[in-house]
Amino acid sequence: MMRLGELDLNLKPCEPYLKFWTGHSQTLIGHLIPSDDLFFRPETTTIDLSDGDQLFVSFYQGSQPFTLSLYHGLGGSAQADYMRRSANIAFQMGWNVVLVNHRGVVQPTATGKTYHSGRGEDAETVLRWARQRFSQSKQVALGFSMSGSILLNLLTRQHGQEQPDFAVVVNAPLNLDSASQLLSTGFSKIYDYRFYLMLKKMILDFQTESSAVKLPLAHLPVLAPTRYIDEVYTSKANGFFNALDYYQRCSTWKYLDQIQTPTFVLTAADDPFIDVQDYHRARWSHAVNLTVQQYGGHMGYYAKQTRPWAGFRWLDYYLRTIFQKIVEL
């Protein structure tokens, strides 16, 4: 087991661009400032899953023996801003790139199942495909937010077995129940309602686009917490009794000491809806290099520079550092 826990990355801290209301300002400004489009034109394909569903992916073949597969957060897609920026970093390093849309994001699923925090087997299937497509390269998996939970479920072998050579996890919820509660508290309700509306639209679109898709019927009110969708829809579509059953069976905080794959984990103490204490209380494997920044919000990490009013994306700086470290290991 590679002991990444003892590795010093020599990172400069993420000094917040705005010093007030840091968790929310970081989260909002990090996503409101425009990001570049992809620097390359990817090919597209579908990857078949064992239950008959498919994943729609975009990929690019580089010149270096590393493949980065990227997995988006809840309500996102392969075209999300953080996905594009991270893919561009890998592209600039000459890596192969695989941008993954989770099941149901592009079109209705054949079985009516959805993506959720426990879909480690789906990431495992992508890794198997990437190992065949880019057979001479090492596999690096990068999961954001909910997809960080997906990767942790794979890395702890709670859901799935085949491992990447390296993994990177950004702002993942470790305890899904506590994250759900924080998401519906205070100003975080704004994000909660946004997630709800995005997921509601996806569900209703898929129900109307194809009558052959057997989705569990759910009455979705005009506005509700995201937990409501997990209660009446996500849990029922995927074999869980209810939302709490789903949260308990797919949370990873109890199993993090079982990780053997070299893994880099990043979170921020001011994340508005992920409790940093979950990270401090967890027993981390020596294979994990954990970075907890005081500021960063939820995947925001927009930091100030020395020049007046200048800012930069600290998350991109972190990922470049990690990718370069992986090359050196």
C-alpha positions in Angstrom: 0.0 0.0 0.0 1.4 3.4 -1.0 1.4 5.6 2.1 0.2 8.9 0.6 -1.0 10.1 4.0 2.6 11.0 4.8 3.2 12.9 1.5 3.6 16.7 1.8 2.1 18.4 -1.3 3.5 21.9 -0.3 0.3 23.6 -1.4 -0.2 27.3 -0.9 -3.5 27.9 1.0 -6.7 28.9 -0.6 -7.1 32.5 0.5 -10.7 33.6 -0.2 -11.3 36.1 -2.9 -14.1 37.5 -0.8 -13.5 37.5 3.0 -17.2 37.7 4.1 -19.7 34.9 4.1 -16.9 32.6 2.9 -18.6 29.2 2.4 -21.4 30.6 0.3 -19.4 33.3 -1.5 -16.8 30.7 -2.4 -19.5 28.3 -3.7 -21.3 30.9 -5.7 -18.4 32.8 -7.2 -16.6 29.6 -8.1 -19.5 28.6 -10.4 -20.6 32.1 -11.6 -17.3 33.0 -13.1 -17.2 31.6 -16.7 -14.9 28.6 -17.5 -13.3 27.8 -20.8 -14.8 25.3 -23.2 -12.9 22.1 -23.8 -9.6 22.7 -25.5 -10.1 19.6 -27.7 -12.8 18.0 -29.7 -13.7 14.7 -28.1 -15.2 11.6 -29.6 -18.4 10.1 -28.1 -19.5 6.6 -27.4 -21.8 4.6 -25.1 -20.7 2.1 -22.5 -23.0 -0.8 -21.7 -23.8 -1.6 -18.1 -24.6 -5.0 -16.8 -28.3 -4.3 -16.2 -29.0 -3.0 -19.7 -28.5 0.7 -19.1 -25.8 2.8 -20.8 -23.4 5.6 -20.0 -22.7 8.3 -22.6 -19.1 9.4 -22.5 -16.8 11.7 -24.4 -13.1 10.8 -24.8 -9.9 12.0 -26.2 -6.6 10.1 -26.8 -3.5 11.9 -25.7 0.2 11.0 -26.0 1.0 10.2 -22.3 0.4 6.9 -20.5 -2.2 8.2 -18.2 -6.0 8.2 -18.5 -8.2 10.6 -16.5 -11.9 9.6 -16.1 -14.1 12.3 -14.7 -17.4 12.0 -12.9 -19.8 14.9 -12.3 -21.8 15.9 -9.3 -25.6 15.8 -8.6 -27.5 17.6 -11.2 -24.5 18.0 -13.4 -23.2 16.5 -16.6 -20.0 15.9 -18.5 -20.2 19.5 -19.7 -20.2 21.0 -16.2 -17.7 23.9 -15.7 -15.4 22.0 -13.3 -15.4 18.9 -15.6 -14.3 21.0 -18.6 -11.5 22.8 -16.6 -10.2 19.5 -15.1 -10.3 17.8 -18.5 -8.3 20.7 -20.0 -5.6 20.3 -17.4 -5.3 16.6 -18.3 -5.3 17.5 -22.0 -2.5 20.0 -21.5 -0.5 17.3 -19.8 -1.0 14.9 -22.8 -3.3 12.5 -20.9 -6.2 10.5 -22.3 -9.5 12.0 -21.1 -12.9 10.3 -20.5 -15.8 12.5 -19.5 -18.6 10.5 -18.0 -22.4 11.3 -18.0 -24.0 9.2 -15.3 -27.0 7.0 -16.2 -30.1 9.0 -17.1 -28.3 12.3 -17.7 -28.4 12.2 -21.5 -31.4 10.0 -22.1 -33.9 7.8 -20.2 -32.3 4.6 -18.8 -33.5 1.3 -20.2 -34.2 -0.1 -16.7 -35.6 3.0 -15.1 -32.7 3.1 -12.6 -30.9 6.3 -11.8 -27.4 7.4 -10.7 -26.9 7.9 -7.0 -24.0 8.0 -4.4 -23.6 4.2 -4.4 -23.0 3.7 -8.1 -19.5 2.4 -7.6 -20.1 -0.4 -10.1 -20.8 2.1 -12.8 -17.4 3.7 -12.3 -15.9 0.2 -12.3 -17.5 -0.4 -15.7 -16.0 2.8 -17.1 -12.5 1.8 -15.7 -12.8 -1.6 -17.5 -13.7 0.1 -20.7 -10.9 2.7 -20.4 -8.4 -0.1 -19.7 -9.3 -1.7 -23.0 -9.5 1.5 -24.9 -6.2 2.9 -23.5 -4.5 -0.4 -22.7 -1.0 1.0 -22.0 -2.0 3.7 -19.6 -2.6 4.1 -15.8 -6.1 4.9 -14.8 -6.8 8.0 -12.7 -10.4 8.5 -11.5 -11.7 11.9 -10.5 -15.0 12.3 -8.7 -16.7 15.6 -7.7 -19.2 16.0 -4.9 -21.7 13.1 -5.2 -19.4 11.3 -7.6 -16.7 11.6 -4.9 -19.0 9.4 -2.9 -19.4 7.0 -5.8 -15.6 6.7 -6.1 -15.3 6.2 -2.3 -17.8 3.4 -2.5 -15.7 1.7 -5.2 -12.4 2.4 -3.4 -13.7 0.9 -0.1 -15.2 -2.0 -2.2 -18.7 -1.4 -0.7 -20.0 -1.1 -4.3 -17.7 -2.5 -7.0 -14.3 -4.1 -6.9 -12.0 -3.2 -9.7 -9.8 -0.3 -8.8 -8.2 2.6 -10.6 -4.4 3.1 -10.3 -5.0 6.5 -8.6 -8.1 8.4 -7.4 -9.0 12.0 -6.7 -12.0 12.9 -4.6 -13.3 16.5 -4.3 -15.9 17.7 -1.7 -17.6 14.3 -1.3 -20.3 13.7 1.3 -19.2 11.0 3.6 -22.4 10.8 5.7 -25.3 11.2 3.2 -27.9 11.7 6.0 -26.1 14.6 7.6 -25.3 16.1 4.2 -29.0 16.0 3.4 -29.9 17.7 6.6 -27.3 20.5 6.1 -28.4 21.0 2.6 -31.9 21.9 3.8 -30.7 24.3 6.5 -30.4 28.1 6.4 -29.2 29.7 3.1 -28.2 26.2 1.9 -31.8 25.8 1.0 -31.1 27.8 -2.1 -28.8 25.0 -3.4 -31.3 22.4 -2.1 -34.1 23.9 -4.2 -31.9 24.2 -7.2 -30.9 20.5 -7.0 -34.6 19.6 -6.6 -35.7 21.6 -9.6 -33.0 20.1 -11.8 -33.7 16.6 -10.8 -37.5 17.1 -11.1 -37.1 18.4 -14.6 -34.9 15.4 -15.5 -37.5 12.9 -14.1 -40.5 14.6 -15.8 -38.6 14.9 -19.1 -37.7 11.2 -19.1 -41.2 10.1 -18.2 -42.7 12.1 -21.2 -40.0 11.3 -23.7 -40.4 7.5 -23.7 -43.5 5.6 -22.6 -41.4 2.4 -22.7 -39.3 3.6 -19.7 -40.7 2.1 -16.5 -40.0 4.7 -13.9 -41.7 4.7 -10.5 -44.5 7.2 -10.4 -43.9 10.0 -8.0 -45.9 13.1 -7.2 -43.4 15.9 -7.2 -44.6 19.2 -5.8 -43.6 22.6 -7.2 -40.8 23.0 -4.6 -39.4 20.6 -2.0 -36.1 19.5 -0.5 -33.9 17.2 -2.6 -34.4 14.6 0.2 -38.0 14.3 -1.0 -36.9 13.0 -4.4 -34.6 10.5 -2.6 -37.5 9.4 -0.5 -40.2 8.9 -3.2 -38.1 8.4 -6.3 -34.3 7.6 -6.1 -34.7 5.1 -3.3 -37.7 3.3 -5.0 -36.1 3.2 -8.4 -32.9 1.6 -7.1 -34.0 -1.0 -4.6 -33.8 0.9 -1.4 -36.6 1.0 1.2 -36.6 4.8 1.6 -34.2 7.8 1.7 -32.7 6.8 5.0 -32.0 3.3 3.9 -30.3 4.7 0.8 -28.2 7.1 2.9 -27.2 4.4 5.3 -26.2 1.8 2.7 -24.2 4.2 0.5 -22.4 6.4 3.1 -18.7 5.7 3.2 -17.5 7.2 6.5 -17.3 3.9 8.3 -15.1 2.2 5.7 -12.5 4.8 4.7 -9.7 2.9 6.5 -10.1 0.1 4.0 -8.9 2.1 1.0 -5.8 0.6 -0.6 -5.7 2.6 -3.9 -3.5 5.7 -3.7 -6.2 8.4 -3.3 -6.1 12.2 -2.9 -9.0 13.8 -1.1 -9.9 17.5 -0.9 -12.6 19.3 1.1 -13.2 22.7 2.6 -14.0 23.5 6.3 -16.6 26.1 5.1 -18.5 23.8 2.7 -22.1 24.9 3.3 -23.6 21.4 3.1 -20.9 18.9 3.9 -19.8 18.7 7.6 -16.0 18.9 7.8 -16.3 17.1 11.1 -17.1 14.0 9.2 -13.7 14.2 7.6 -12.0 14.8 11.0 -13.8 12.0 12.7 -13.2 9.4 9.9 -10.4 6.9 10.2 -8.5 7.4 6.9 -6.3 4.7 5.3 -2.6 5.5 5.0 -3.2 5.2 1.2 -5.2 8.5 1.4 -3.7 12.0 1.2 -6.3 14.3 2.8 -6.3 18.1 2.3 -8.7 20.2 4.3 -8.7 23.9 3.3 -10.2 26.5 5.6 -11.9 28.2 2.7 -13.2 26.9 -0.6 -17.0 26.3 -0.1 -18.5 23.5 -2.2 -16.2 23.1 -5.2 -15.7 26.9 -5.4 -12.1 27.5 -4.3 -11.7 30.9 -5.9 -8.6 32.5 -4.4 -7.1 35.9 -4.4 -3.7 36.8 -5.9 -1.2 39.5 -4.9 -2.4 41.9 -7.6 -5.5 43.9 -6.7 -8.8 42.4 -7.7 -7.1 39.4 -9.3 -8.3 35.9 -8.5 -7.5 32.4 -9.6 -9.1 29.0 -9.4 -7.3 27.3 -6.6 -9.1 24.0 -7.4 -7.4 23.9 -10.8 -4.0 24.6 -9.1 -4.7 21.7 -6.7 -5.5 19.3 -9.5 -2.4 20.3 -11.5 -0.3 19.6 -8.4 -2.0 16.3 -7.9 -1.7 15.2 -11.5 2.0 16.1 -11.6 2.5 14.2 -8.3 0.9 11.1 -9.8 3.2 11.3 -12.8 6.2 11.4 -10.4 5.0 8.5 -8.2 
